[in-house]
């Protein structure tokens, strides 16, 4: 009887772990999608002609590069 109870408790624990794993996988998928969406948004924003033009017009003087 003790072996049967041990078996049942291990099965219960296994089911709980499977449910937790399923939930964590959903969370990872969701976060990955959010990350990809934000990354695409940042690419669009950085390469946007309006933003680049606006940024260049706000500079009071041309930037200088330092050689060396």
C-alpha angles and dihedrals in degrees: 000000000000090000090053092052090048089051092050093048092049090049091050091050090048091052091049091050091049091052091048091048091051091051092048092050090053089050092050091049091050093048091046090053091048091049092050091048092050091046091053090047092052091050091053092045096049095046094042111126092216093053093046092048092046092049092050093050093052093060110101092209137006115277117248126220121220117220120212 
